[in-house]
Every structure is written in structure tokens, then in C-alpha cells.
């Protein structure tokens, strides 16, 4: 029984990773000066800059804006990942488990 459950869980995780790779989330900072796109696996996909909104001579400011945008995108990705993990846990409960499904969100 538990062997089947663990095998199913690994397969579910694999499917979840594929699904999360398709979700896109975006973080931005500096009023749109830096935009970062990531997938819900917390992998960076793209970084864009609005050259007119950045002072390229102020390296520290540019670095701070990049870090803020990346962190925002990764936070959104983590939220989506957690949401999908909860859905998997709910779906893995055997029928008739009643309100136990509510433990996962």
C-alpha cells in the first residue's frame, strides 16, 4: 500500500514540475525599470530593463532593483508552487477521508 502511495507521489511530483514550468510569474521594481519573469519552478526566464528609467552610473541602485524584482518573482513562484502542492495532496487522499482534505488548504 505505502509502496504504491510513494510511487504515485513521485509521479505526481514529476507531473507537478512539468506543470509548474509552464506557469509564468513576473516581478518588477523601480516603477517598471526592471521586470523579471520566472516560472513556478523558481527558474528565471527573462530579465528586461527600461533603459530610460535606470541610471546606469548608479550600479548599486541597479543591483538593488534587480534583486527586488527577482525576489518578487521568486516569491510569486513559491506561492504558485505551494498552491499546486496542496492540490496534489488533496488529490492523493483516498475517497471517503472526509474533512482531512481541509488540512491541506
C-alpha positions, -999 to +999 in steps of 0.1 A: +000+000+000+026+025+010+049+015-019+021+023-043+015+056-025+051+066-026+054+056-063+023+076-070+037+106-051+069+106-071+049+105-103+027+133-091+057+154-082+072+148-117+039+159-133+037+189-110+072+201-120+062+199-157+031+219-150+049+245-129+074+250-157+045+263-178+033+289-153+048+324-157+051+349-129+065+384-130+082+407-106+091+443-112+108+472-094+116+508-099+082+516-113+088+491-142+125+498-146+133+462-141+110+433-150+118+397-142+099+367-155+102+333-138+083+300-139+067+284-109+097+261-106+115+292-094+136+294-125+144+328-141+131+330-177+138+366-186+150+400-173+141+432-190+152+468-184+137+501-192+168+520-201+152+554-197+142+546-160+177+534-149+207+554-140+234+530-152+261+550-135+245+542-101+254+505-100+242+499-065+207+512-074+206+490-105+217+460-084+190+467-058+163+470-084+173+437-100+174+419-066+140+434-057+124+423-090+139+388-088+128+383-052+093+394-061+091+370-090+105+341-069+080+348-041+051+346-066+066+314-080+068+299-045+032+308-038+021+290-070+042+260-062+027+257-027-008+260-042-001+232-067+014+210-039-017+215-018-038+204-048-017+172-052-020+164-015-058+168-017-060+146-048-039+118-032-062+113-002-083+082-006-120+086-012-141+088+020-114+106+041-140+132+049-127+166+061-090+156+061-087+173+027-093+206+046-059+201+064-041+210+031-058+243+024 
